[in-house]
Amino acid sequence: MKPLFSIFKTTIVSFLFFTSTNLFGQCDNLVPNGSFESFSALPNDDCDWNLAIGWNNAATSANCNTTNGTPDYYHLLGQGQYSSLPSNYFAVVNPLDGSAVMGLAGTIDLVPAFREYIAISLTSPLVVGQSYTMSYSITAGTPNVGGLYVDGWGASLSVGPILQSAGTSNVIPITNLDYIVPGVFSSAQWQTFTFTFVADQPYSYFTFGNFYSQANQTSVSYGTQGFINAAYIFLDAVSIIPLSTVPLTVDVPDFNICQGQSVVVTAQVTGGLEPYTYTWNPNITSTTNPVTLSPAQTSIYTVVVTDCNGDTASASFDVVVSVINTTDVQTACNSFTWIDGITYTASTNTPVFTLTGATGCDSVVTLNLTILEGDPPLPSFDVIAQLCIGDFVLIGPTDGITDSIVWSDGFSGTPRYVSEPGEYTISFIGVCENRTISIFVEDQSCEDCDAYFPNAFTPNADGSNDVFFPITQCVFEEYNLLIFNRWGRLIYKSTNQNEKWAGKHNGVDCEIEVYSYLLTYKMESQIKKQKKGVVTLIR
């Protein structure tokens, strides 16, 4: 905040407890230092925005004066009324993620056109046509002084920096208001706003602040009004994360080598989102791509590729080893074609053959061959298992297994206990063929606590089925309901289970169409879950 406020600073001490949370997934956040945790020095006064590494004040001047916006950097270890947490000049507030936040003014009653912005260059430009999720969290905190609540807070994406006019602290005009917070913002709690979009330009810059002009801005006073009253909020947990639009696939060809040789194996990966991680089996410690293999005999391998969103794909491949100058014993299934071009088949009368011939390794090989009619059948086991919330369930065959066993998540052995629902893929690597079976673990509420949604509602004010909300017999300990239109835009958000959606967005009736919802919740004594689906709005 600019020095204009320094004569009105007061010190108020409040004791709040902070819990750090990881708000981002595995994919890289394109907003570097999105929670302001990296700094060149701890803040000790106002206008210390430049101490948060990478961030700038979106002005043609970095001076701490009234000729441009001057946001404030706050830290739990910060000193001074404009840099300390949890209590500072404006409010009492704890960080949502980590130990730091940024503070910005959206107007001042004595200087209504005054705006402050905070901006940063993305780690890489957005890819045109790629889908992304933008998220940021804001709060007004618990006020220590009176002030103003206003609308117009939000973010802007641009190809290059957007700046306040030289020598002014005026609003930065933008035309795309898709990432603006709806309505006048006054929440004392952290509110997270999420936007899903497809990049139409190679945006490389993120700017946050208040983008409504004085003529378009609505202002509401609160608290005991002083000589100067500001509209002021705190910002944390900024992210832009790519979304996968192409399914993850992997392919590896088979290889033929001579005994004693090595082969470089490269997994051909398409789709998903980088970075990828690789798990090679069996008995391969390397997690890189490619890998070098030197099997002493013909072997079957599997690679599992996981992208940064946690999606997986797998492929199996053979490395066939030709034996040089030796007598070998080999087992084949159903039939076998020798190097002379003759095919031998399984027979109950003559299952064993002794063959001699020249190999592709320029040597003579004698082979003692046994031809089998196939691998033995797999034992029966359940492929669908029910998991009580907070419990474990045993999956996989319990006996009769002679094949090598590879689970898609790298676990070895069978049976096994699991505590998370989902699809578990088990591969049986036999002499004749590899057989893969999926086991589906479904969660169920063993205490009969769950949330249920209607598939349609009619917000026509007739007193029947006018609102949309989850139905449950239990109490929510955590509750976060998001509703999106068919374009993926967030139109409703609530963390209060007593609030019900009346089919409106920003006070305007929504169109008749199908909307999607996502409920993240936690019931009494249960783990956190998500429920998603669609609802049809009918009038």
C-alpha positions in Angstrom: 0.0 0.0 0.0 1.3 3.5 -0.7 2.7 5.8 2.1 -0.5 7.9 2.0 -1.8 5.6 4.7 1.3 5.6 7.0 -0.1 8.2 9.4 -3.1 6.0 10.2 -1.2 2.8 11.1 -2.1 1.0 14.3 -0.9 -2.2 15.9 -3.4 -4.9 16.8 -2.2 -8.4 18.0 -4.3 -11.5 17.4 -3.4 -15.1 17.9 -4.4 -17.4 15.0 -3.1 -20.9 14.2 -1.8 -21.7 10.7 -2.0 -25.0 8.8 -0.1 -25.4 5.5 -1.9 -27.2 2.7 -0.8 -28.3 -0.7 -3.3 -26.8 -3.1 -1.8 -28.0 -6.4 -1.6 -31.4 -8.1 1.5 -33.1 -9.6 1.5 -31.1 -12.9 3.7 -28.0 -12.8 2.1 -24.7 -11.9 2.8 -22.2 -14.7 2.7 -19.4 -12.1 6.1 -19.4 -10.4 6.0 -18.6 -6.7 2.2 -18.8 -6.8 1.9 -18.7 -3.0 4.6 -16.0 -2.5 6.8 -18.5 -0.5 10.1 -17.6 -2.2 11.5 -14.2 -1.2 14.7 -12.2 -1.3 14.1 -10.8 2.2 11.4 -10.8 4.8 9.0 -7.8 4.5 9.2 -5.1 7.2 7.1 -2.2 5.8 4.5 -1.4 3.1 5.3 -1.5 -0.6 7.5 -4.6 -0.2 5.8 -6.5 -3.1 9.2 -6.7 -4.9 10.6 -9.0 -2.1 8.3 -11.9 -3.4 10.5 -13.4 -6.1 9.2 -12.9 -9.7 6.3 -10.6 -8.9 6.0 -6.9 -9.9 3.4 -4.1 -9.4 2.3 -3.9 -13.1 3.3 -0.2 -13.2 5.8 1.7 -15.3 7.5 2.8 -12.0 8.5 0.6 -9.0 8.5 3.6 -6.7 6.6 3.5 -3.5 4.4 6.6 -4.0 1.0 7.7 -5.2 2.1 7.8 -8.9 1.4 4.0 -9.2 -0.1 1.0 -7.4 2.0 -0.3 -4.5 0.8 -3.7 -3.2 2.1 -5.1 0.1 3.9 -8.3 0.9 2.9 -10.1 4.1 4.6 -13.0 5.9 4.2 -14.8 9.3 7.7 -13.7 10.1 7.2 -10.2 8.7 7.6 -7.0 10.8 5.5 -3.8 10.7 1.9 -3.0 10.3 1.9 -3.4 6.5 3.8 -6.7 6.4 2.9 -8.8 9.5 0.6 -11.8 9.8 -1.8 -12.8 11.2 -2.6 -9.2 12.3 -1.8 -6.1 10.4 -3.2 -2.6 9.8 -6.1 -3.8 7.7 -7.2 -7.1 9.1 -6.5 -10.4 10.8 -5.7 -13.1 8.3 -3.8 -16.4 8.1 -2.2 -17.6 4.9 -4.2 -20.3 3.0 -1.1 -22.0 1.6 2.3 -21.6 3.2 3.5 -18.6 5.2 2.9 -15.5 2.9 0.2 -13.6 1.1 0.0 -10.4 -1.0 -2.3 -7.5 -0.2 -3.9 -5.1 -2.7 -6.1 -2.0 -2.7 -9.0 -1.8 -5.2 -10.0 1.8 -4.5 -9.8 4.6 -1.9 -12.7 6.8 -1.0 -10.5 10.0 -1.4 -9.0 8.7 -4.6 -11.7 6.5 -6.2 -9.6 5.8 -9.4 -6.7 4.3 -7.3 -5.8 0.7 -8.1 -3.1 -1.8 -7.1 -2.0 -4.8 -9.2 0.4 -7.7 -8.8 1.8 -9.4 -11.9 4.2 -12.2 -13.0 5.6 -13.8 -16.1 4.5 -17.4 -16.6 7.2 -20.2 -16.7 6.2 -20.8 -20.3 3.6 -19.4 -22.7 0.2 -21.1 -22.9 -0.3 -23.4 -25.9 -3.1 -22.4 -28.2 -5.8 -25.0 -28.1 -4.6 -26.5 -24.8 -7.0 -26.6 -21.8 -6.0 -25.1 -18.5 -7.4 -24.5 -15.0 -6.8 -21.1 -13.4 -7.3 -20.8 -9.7 -6.7 -18.1 -7.1 -7.9 -17.5 -3.5 -8.8 -14.1 -1.9 -10.1 -12.9 1.5 -10.9 -9.6 3.1 -9.9 -11.0 6.4 -11.4 -10.0 9.8 -11.2 -6.2 9.5 -9.1 -4.2 12.0 -10.3 -0.9 10.5 -13.3 0.3 8.6 -13.2 0.4 4.8 -15.0 -0.5 1.6 -16.1 -3.7 -0.1 -16.2 -3.5 -3.9 -16.7 -5.6 -7.0 -14.3 -6.0 -10.0 -11.6 -8.2 -8.4 -10.1 -10.7 -10.7 -7.3 -11.8 -13.1 -6.2 -11.1 -16.6 -4.0 -13.1 -19.0 -2.0 -11.3 -21.6 0.7 -12.1 -24.2 3.0 -9.4 -22.7 2.9 -7.2 -19.5 -0.1 -4.9 -19.1 0.7 -1.8 -17.1 -0.9 1.2 -15.4 -0.6 4.4 -17.4 2.8 6.1 -16.7 2.7 8.3 -13.6 -0.8 7.1 -12.5 -2.4 4.6 -10.2 -5.4 4.3 -12.5 -7.3 1.2 -13.5 -5.8 -1.1 -16.2 -8.5 -1.4 -18.9 -9.2 -5.0 -20.1 -11.9 -6.4 -22.4 -11.9 -10.0 -21.2 -13.7 -10.2 -17.9 -13.9 -14.1 -17.8 -11.7 -14.4 -14.7 -13.5 -11.8 -12.5 -15.0 -12.5 -9.1 -18.8 -12.1 -9.4 -20.4 -9.3 -7.2 -19.1 -7.3 -4.3 -16.5 -9.3 -2.4 -16.6 -9.1 1.4 -15.7 -12.6 2.7 -13.7 -12.8 5.9 -12.8 -16.4 4.9 -10.6 -17.6 2.0 -12.6 -18.1 -1.1 -11.1 -20.0 -4.1 -12.2 -19.1 -7.6 -11.5 -21.7 -10.4 -11.8 -21.2 -14.1 -11.4 -23.8 -16.9 -10.6 -22.5 -20.3 -8.9 -23.2 -23.7 -6.0 -20.9 -24.6 -6.8 -18.9 -27.7 -3.5 -17.0 -27.6 0.0 -17.8 -26.3 -0.5 -15.9 -23.0 2.6 -15.4 -21.0 1.6 -12.9 -18.3 -0.7 -13.1 -15.3 -2.0 -9.9 -13.6 -4.3 -9.7 -10.6 -6.2 -6.6 -9.2 -9.4 -4.7 -9.6 -10.3 -4.1 -13.2 -13.6 -2.2 -12.9 -13.5 1.5 -13.6 -14.8 4.1 -11.1 -18.0 4.4 -13.2 -18.7 0.6 -13.2 -17.6 -0.2 -9.6 -20.1 -0.8 -6.8 -18.8 0.2 -3.3 -20.2 -0.8 0.1 -18.9 0.8 3.3 -18.3 -1.2 6.5 -17.0 -0.6 10.0 -16.2 2.7 11.6 -15.3 5.1 8.8 -12.0 7.0 9.2 -10.4 9.8 7.2 -9.3 7.3 4.5 -11.2 4.1 3.7 -9.8 1.6 1.3 -11.2 -1.5 -0.4 -8.4 -4.0 0.4 -8.1 -7.8 0.0 -5.4 -10.5 0.4 -4.3 -12.9 -2.4 -2.8 -16.4 -2.1 -2.5 -19.8 -3.9 -2.4 -18.6 -7.6 -2.1 -21.4 -10.2 -2.5 -22.1 -13.9 -2.2 -25.8 -14.6 -2.6 -27.6 -17.9 -5.3 -30.3 -18.4 -4.8 -33.4 -20.4 -6.9 -33.6 -23.6 -5.3 -36.5 -25.4 -5.4 -40.0 -23.8 -2.0 -41.3 -22.5 -0.6 -44.2 -24.6 2.7 -46.1 -24.7 4.2 -48.5 -27.2 7.4 -50.5 -27.2 8.5 -52.8 -30.1 9.9 -56.3 -29.7 13.7 -56.8 -30.1 16.0 -59.6 -31.2 19.6 -59.7 -30.0 22.5 -62.2 -29.8 23.7 -63.6 -26.5 25.9 -61.1 -24.7 24.6 -58.1 -26.6 22.7 -55.1 -25.1 19.7 -53.3 -26.6 18.5 -49.7 -25.9 14.8 -49.7 -25.4 12.8 -46.5 -25.9 9.1 -46.2 -24.8 7.1 -44.2 -27.4 4.7 -42.1 -25.4 1.9 -40.0 -26.7 -0.9 -38.0 -25.0 -1.2 -37.2 -21.3 0.9 -34.4 -19.8 4.6 -34.2 -19.1 6.6 -34.8 -17.0 6.3 -38.6 -17.3 7.6 -41.2 -14.9 8.6 -44.7 -15.9 8.4 -48.0 -14.1 10.1 -50.9 -15.8 9.5 -54.6 -14.8 10.7 -57.1 -13.9 13.9 -56.4 -11.8 14.8 -53.0 -13.5 15.7 -50.3 -11.1 16.0 -47.6 -13.7 13.2 -45.0 -14.0 14.5 -43.3 -17.1 13.5 -43.5 -20.8 15.3 -45.1 -22.6 16.8 -48.0 -20.7 19.6 -50.4 -21.7 18.8 -54.1 -21.3 21.2 -57.1 -21.4 19.1 -60.2 -20.7 20.9 -63.6 -20.7 17.9 -65.3 -22.2 14.7 -64.4 -24.0 12.6 -62.2 -21.6 9.3 -60.4 -21.4 9.3 -56.9 -20.0 6.6 -54.3 -19.1 6.8 -50.5 -18.8 4.2 -48.4 -16.9 4.1 -44.7 -17.8 2.5 -42.2 -15.4 1.9 -38.5 -16.4 1.8 -35.6 -14.1 -2.0 -35.9 -13.7 -1.6 -39.4 -12.4 -2.9 -41.2 -15.5 -1.1 -44.4 -16.5 -0.6 -46.5 -19.6 1.4 -49.7 -19.9 3.0 -51.9 -22.7 4.7 -55.3 -22.7 7.5 -56.3 -25.1 9.9 -59.2 -25.8 13.7 -59.3 -26.0 14.5 -62.5 -27.9 18.0 -63.7 -27.3 19.7 -66.0 -29.8 22.1 -68.4 -28.1 25.6 -68.7 -29.6 27.7 -72.0 -29.7 25.8 -73.8 -27.0 23.2 -76.5 -26.5 20.0 -74.8 -25.2 16.8 -76.0 -23.8 13.8 -73.9 -24.8 10.1 -74.1 -24.2 7.6 -73.0 -26.9 3.8 -72.8 -26.8 1.6 -74.5 -29.4 4.1 -74.2 -32.2 7.7 -73.1 -33.0 9.4 -72.1 -36.2 13.1 -73.0 -36.4 15.7 -71.0 -38.2 15.4 -73.4 -41.2 11.8 -72.2 -41.7 10.2 -75.4 -40.5 7.3 -75.0 -38.0 6.9 -77.7 -35.3 3.6 -78.1 -33.4 2.7 -79.5 -30.0 2.1 -83.3 -30.0 1.4 -85.7 -27.2 3.6 -88.3 -29.0 6.7 -86.1 -29.8 6.7 -83.0 -27.5 10.6 -82.8 -27.5 12.8 -81.9 -30.5 16.5 -81.6 -31.0 17.3 -79.0 -33.7 20.6 -77.8 -35.1 21.1 -74.9 -37.5 22.8 -71.6 -38.2 21.5 -68.5 -36.4 21.4 -64.8 -37.3 24.4 -64.4 -35.0 26.6 -66.3 -37.5 27.0 -69.4 -35.4 25.7 -73.0 -35.2 23.2 -73.7 -32.5 21.8 -76.9 -31.1 18.4 -76.5 -29.5 16.5 -79.0 -27.3 12.9 -77.8 -27.7 9.8 -78.7 -25.7 6.5 -77.6 -27.1 3.6 -77.0 -24.7 -0.1 -76.8 -25.5 -0.4 -73.5 -23.5 -0.2 -72.0 -20.0 -2.4 -73.5 -17.3 -5.7 -71.7 -16.7 -5.7 -68.9 -14.1 -7.4 -69.5 -10.8 -10.8 -67.8 -10.3 -11.0 -64.7 -8.2 -13.3 -61.7 -7.8 -12.8 -58.8 -10.2 -15.1 -56.5 -8.3 -14.5 -55.8 -4.6 -16.4 -53.6 -2.1 -14.4 -51.3 0.2 -15.8 -49.8 3.4 -14.6 -46.3 3.8 -11.5 -46.1 6.1 -11.0 -49.9 5.8 -9.0 -52.4 3.8 -10.0 -55.1 1.3 -8.1 -58.2 0.0 -7.9 -58.5 -3.8 -6.2 -60.9 -6.2 -5.8 -64.6 -6.5 -4.9 -66.5 -3.3 -3.4 -69.7 -4.7 -2.6 -71.7 -7.8 -0.4 -69.1 -9.4 2.8 -70.2 -11.3 3.2 -67.1 -13.5 5.2 -64.0 -12.7 2.8 -61.3 -11.4 3.1 -57.6 -12.1 0.6 -55.0 -10.8 0.1 -51.7 -12.7 1.3 -49.7 -9.6 4.5 -51.7 -9.2 3.3 -53.9 -6.3 4.5 -57.5 -6.4 2.9 -60.6 -5.0 -0.7 -61.7 -4.5 -3.1 -61.4 -2.8 -2.8 -57.8 -1.5 -4.7 -55.4 0.7 -5.8 -52.0 -0.7 -7.4 -49.0 1.1 -8.3 -46.8 -1.9 -11.1 -47.4 -4.5 -10.2 -47.6 -8.2 -9.0 -49.9 -10.9 -6.1 -52.2 -10.1 -4.6 -54.0 -13.1 -2.7 -57.3 -12.6 -0.6 -59.0 -15.3 0.2 -62.7 -15.3 3.5 -63.2 -17.2 3.4 -66.9 -18.3 5.5 -69.1 -20.5 3.1 -68.8 -23.4 1.4 -65.5 -23.1 0.8 -62.5 -20.8 -2.7 -62.2 -19.4 -4.0 -58.9 -17.9 -7.1 -58.6 -15.7 -8.5 -55.5 -14.1 -9.9 -55.6 -10.5 -12.3 -52.8 -9.7 -12.5 -51.7 -6.0 -15.7 -49.8 -5.3 -16.2 -47.7 -2.1 -19.3 -48.0 -0.1 -20.5 -46.2 3.0 -20.8 -49.0 5.6 -22.4 -46.5 8.0 -25.0 -45.6 5.4 -23.8 -42.0 5.2 -23.6 -40.5 1.7 -24.9 -37.6 -0.4 -27.4 -37.9 -3.1 -28.5 -35.4 -5.8 -31.7 -35.1 -7.9 -31.1 -35.2 -11.7 -33.4 -32.2 -12.4 -35.1 -29.2 -10.7 -37.5 -26.5 -11.6 -36.6 -23.0 -10.2 -39.9 -21.4 -11.2 -41.0 -20.1 -7.8 -43.9 -22.5 -7.5 -42.8 -23.8 -4.1 -41.9 -27.2 -5.5 -38.4 -28.4 -6.4 -37.2 -24.8 -6.8 -33.6 -25.4 -5.5 -30.8 -27.8 -6.1 -28.8 -29.3 -3.2 -27.4 -32.7 -1.9 -29.7 -34.9 0.2 -28.1 -36.7 3.2 -29.0 -38.0 6.6 -25.6 -37.2 8.0 -23.6 -34.1 8.9 -21.0 -32.6 6.6 -17.6 -31.9 8.3 -16.3 -30.4 5.0 -18.4 -29.2 2.1 -17.5 -27.5 -1.2 -20.1 -27.5 -4.1 -19.1 -26.3 -7.6 -21.6 -26.0 -10.5 -20.4 -25.4 -14.1 -22.3 -24.6 -17.3 -21.9 -26.6 -20.5 -18.8 -24.5 -21.4 -17.0 -25.5 -18.2 -17.4 -22.1 -16.6 -18.0 -21.9 -12.9 -21.3 -20.3 -12.2 -22.0 -21.3 -8.5 -19.8 -22.1 -5.5 -20.7 -22.8 -1.9 -19.0 -24.1 1.2 -22.1 -23.9 3.3 -24.3 -27.0 3.2 -27.3 -25.0 4.2 -27.1 -22.9 1.0 -29.1 -24.1 -2.0 -28.7 -23.2 -5.7 -31.7 -21.4 -7.0 -30.7 -21.6 -10.7 -29.1 -18.1 -10.8 -25.7 -16.7 -11.8 -24.9 -13.2 -10.5 -28.6 -12.8 -9.7 -29.8 -13.6 -13.2 -31.8 -16.7 -14.1 -29.7 -19.4 -15.8 -30.8 -20.9 -19.1 -32.6 -24.2 -19.5 -29.8 -26.7 -20.1 -27.8 -29.4 -18.4 -25.2 -28.3 -15.8 -22.4 -30.3 -14.2 -21.6 -30.4 -10.5 -18.7 -31.4 -8.3 -19.1 -31.9 -4.6 -16.0 -32.4 -2.4 -17.1 -33.4 1.1 -16.4 -35.3 4.2 -19.0 -36.9 6.5 -18.6 -37.7 10.1 -15.8 -40.2 10.8 -15.2 -40.8 7.1 -12.5 -40.0 4.5 -12.9 -37.0 2.1 -14.7 -38.0 -1.1 -15.9 -36.4 -4.3 -19.2 -36.8 -6.1 -19.9 -35.4 -9.6 -22.7 -35.6 -12.1 -25.2 -33.5 -14.1 -28.5 -31.9 -13.4 -31.1 -30.5 -15.8 -32.5 -27.1 -15.1 -36.2 -26.9 -16.2 -38.6 -24.0 -16.0 
